[in-house]
Amino acid sequence: MNPISNKINGIFIPVSDVEKARDWYCDILGLPTDGEIYFGHIYVLPMDGPDLVLDSKIYSSASVYTAPAFQFHTTDIKQAYAYMQGKNVELMTEIENDHWFNFKDPDGNLLMVCN
């Protein structure tokens, strides 16, 4: 039996200010902000699948995602795009191939929404 499973528990996102990042991500995902900040630099966003781990200790300009490392899911790409526009999120693409779009978080991490 292999001691390392083929399961992802969490995905780390480098952020400059864990509290501000928590508030922003919780806002766009519709999550409460009542979770604990661990060790003064980590906040875990409970997701349906691997958790997102916001970590200000690993943040540097070199650690910011310049390509999406994962994608957020949607069942309605047009509604998701309009929602992000309404939140004044920095959209980096239009809806591409009627399937996906990219945006940036406040720290400049490039992220994706896909159906």
SULSUL-V441220 format. One record per backbone hydrogen bond with DSSP energy under -0.5 kcal/mol. CO is the residue of the C=O (numbers start at 1). NH is the residue of the N-H. If there is no record, write none. Layout:
CO:NH
CO:NH
//
This chain:
3:5
5:7
7:9
9:51
11:53
13:55
17:21
18:22
19:23
20:24
21:25
22:26
23:27
24:28
25:29
26:30
26:31
27:30
36:38
36:44
38:41
38:42
41:56
42:38
43:45
43:54
44:46
45:52
47:49
51:11
51:53
52:45
52:54
53:13
54:43
55:15
56:59
60:63
60:64
65:110
70:112
72:114
76:80
77:81
78:82
79:83
80:84
81:85
82:86
83:87
84:89
85:88
89:91
90:104
94:96
96:99
96:100
99:115
100:96
101:113
102:92
102:93
103:111
104:90
105:108
109:105
111:103
112:72
113:101
114:74
//
